[in-house]
Amino acid sequence: MYPTNLSKRVFRYFEQMILHGLFVLRVTVGLALLALFCMGVLPLDQLTPP
Protein backbone atom coordinates (compact mmCIF):
# COMPACT_ATOMS: atom_id res chain seq x y z
CA MET A 1 0.00 0.00 0.00
CA TYR A 2 2.79 2.44 0.87
CA PRO A 3 4.80 2.05 -2.37
CA THR A 4 1.71 2.71 -4.53
CA ASN A 5 0.90 5.87 -2.57
CA LEU A 6 4.51 6.99 -2.85
CA SER A 7 4.62 6.37 -6.60
CA LYS A 8 1.38 8.29 -7.05
CA ARG A 9 2.80 11.25 -5.14
CA VAL A 10 6.04 11.14 -7.11
CA PHE A 11 4.16 10.96 -10.41
CA ARG A 12 1.95 13.89 -9.45
CA TYR A 13 5.02 15.88 -8.36
CA PHE A 14 6.76 15.27 -11.69
CA GLU A 15 3.57 16.12 -13.57
CA GLN A 16 3.35 19.47 -11.79
CA MET A 17 7.05 20.12 -12.47
CA ILE A 18 6.63 19.35 -16.19
CA LEU A 19 3.50 21.50 -16.50
CA HIS A 20 5.21 24.37 -14.69
CA GLY A 21 8.32 23.98 -16.88
CA LEU A 22 6.24 24.08 -20.07
CA PHE A 23 4.42 27.19 -18.84
CA VAL A 24 7.71 28.95 -18.05
CA LEU A 25 9.14 27.90 -21.42
CA ARG A 26 6.11 29.27 -23.31
CA VAL A 27 6.24 32.56 -21.40
CA THR A 28 9.98 32.89 -22.09
CA VAL A 29 9.55 32.20 -25.81
CA GLY A 30 6.66 34.66 -25.98
CA LEU A 31 8.69 37.39 -24.31
CA ALA A 32 11.65 36.70 -26.61
CA LEU A 33 9.42 36.99 -29.70
CA LEU A 34 7.90 40.19 -28.33
CA ALA A 35 11.37 41.64 -27.79
CA LEU A 36 12.35 40.72 -31.38
CA PHE A 37 9.21 42.41 -32.67
CA CYS A 38 9.96 45.54 -30.64
CA MET A 39 13.48 45.69 -32.05
CA GLY A 40 12.08 45.18 -35.56
CA VAL A 41 14.14 42.06 -36.28
CA LEU A 42 11.16 39.90 -37.24
CA PRO A 43 8.51 41.25 -39.61
CA LEU A 44 4.95 40.59 -38.46
CA ASP A 45 3.93 38.70 -41.60
CA GLN A 46 6.60 36.02 -41.05
CA LEU A 47 5.08 34.69 -37.84
CA THR A 48 2.27 32.19 -38.35
CA PRO A 49 -0.39 32.17 -35.62
CA PRO A 50 -0.38 28.98 -33.54
N, C-alpha and C positions, 0 to 999 in steps of 0.2 A: 504493500500500500504506500509506503513512504517513497520508494523510488519513482513510482508513477506520478505522485504529487510533485516531487522534485523536478522530474523531466517536464511536467506541464509548466511549472513556474519558469524553468530555464527557457523553454520554447517561447513563452509569452514575453519574457525579458528580451530575447533576441529579436522577436517580432517588433517590439516597441523600438528597439535600437535601430533596426533596419528602416522602419517607417520614418523615424526621426531623421535618420541619415539621408533618406531620399528627399524629405522635405527641405532639409538644409541645402542639399545639392541643387534642388530646383530653384530655391531662392537665390543661391549664389550665381547660378547661370543666368537667371533673370536680371540680377543686378549688373552682371558683366555685360549682357547684351544692351541694357539700358545705358550703361556708361559708353559703350561703343557708339550707340546712336547719338548720344549727346556730343561726342567728339566728332561725329560725322564720318566715322570710318566705314560703317555699313549703311548703304542706301536702304530706304524702307521697303522698296519693291523686291529686294533680294530675300527677305525673310518670309517663309511660308507660314501661315498660321497653323498651330498644332491641331 
